Amino acid sequence: MNDDPKSPASAPEPPADKGGGKGGKADRHMGLWPKLRAYFFAGILITAPISITFYLAWLFISFVDARVTPLIPAAYNPTTYLPFGLPGLGLVIVIVALTLIGALTAGFFGRLVMRFYEGLLAQMPVVRSVYSAVKQIIETVLAQQSAAFREAVLVEYPRRGLWAIAFITGRTEGEVQNLTAEETINIFLPTTPNPTSGFLLFVPKKDLIPLSMSVEEAIKMVISGGIVTPPDRRPEHEQARPQVAAATYEDMVVR
């Protein structure tokens, strides 16, 4: 055994390479690209909803401006005296016009005029059906006291064991309710991804499961096909206890 301190065998070993060389550079590059990719997708998630929202708003404003602004007389049109256009001018005019019409028809004279025009339309065979249907739908949707489209429910559809999101549109009345022994509710069952189309169903009230999610959250879930799922805001003890279950009839004897 060599005890000479000057011997090469007892010389201190060089420090290990902690990231130097080609191996360390490869590790750093492998860690950089996933970060850049994550930042890129994060940027898309942030900018895409804002960009699409502004783009759709711009299309709507441009659509209204293109049809309302040309109706303004040249003497009263600000674009006649300005070297540039005024985006949103037509939309502002529409809002002001609708507000003035609502204010005028709220008075006694306005109600008399509306009765006259409604009586005139009631004498037209085809127009009166369209007018009455459109008026009833708009009044139902915009009425502050109405519960239409104010609550999302869960309904077992199209067969037992399958569930679908629907929206309450009102209480069943008239002939449909008189023919059914149980109290029924009118619900609208939308389709995915276009919630403007769907089915009108008359469902017994006891078969509807109220949902804690808002109507807006339910519509987002329907449009996204279930990709966007709102959180369950119920208490934890309610979340842990199922409220409904699909009954099975495998052992039932049908006669």
RAUR-V816017 format. One record per pair of residues at least 24 apart in sequence whose ideal C-beta (glycine too) atoms are under 6 Angstrom apart, sorted by sequence separation. I is the first residue (numbers start at 1). J is the second residue. D is the distance in Angstrom with one decimal. If there is no record, write none. Layout:
i->I j->J d->D
i->I j->J d->D
This chain:
i->195 j->219 d->5.7
i->65 j->90 d->3.8
i->68 j->93 d->5.5
i->164 j->189 d->5.9
i->64 j->90 d->4.6
i->68 j->94 d->6.0
i->176 j->202 d->5.6
i->61 j->88 d->5.3
i->64 j->91 d->4.7
i->195 j->222 d->5.2
i->61 j->91 d->5.5
i->172 j->202 d->5.3
i->192 j->222 d->5.5
i->193 j->223 d->5.1
i->190 j->222 d->5.3
i->192 j->225 d->5.1
i->209 j->244 d->5.6
i->155 j->203 d->5.8
i->155 j->208 d->6.0
i->165 j->218 d->5.3
i->153 j->208 d->4.5
i->154 j->209 d->3.9
i->153 j->210 d->5.6
i->154 j->211 d->5.8
i->165 j->222 d->5.9
i->152 j->211 d->4.6
i->152 j->213 d->5.8
i->152 j->215 d->5.6
i->149 j->215 d->5.9
i->152 j->218 d->3.7
i->161 j->246 d->3.8
i->160 j->246 d->5.5
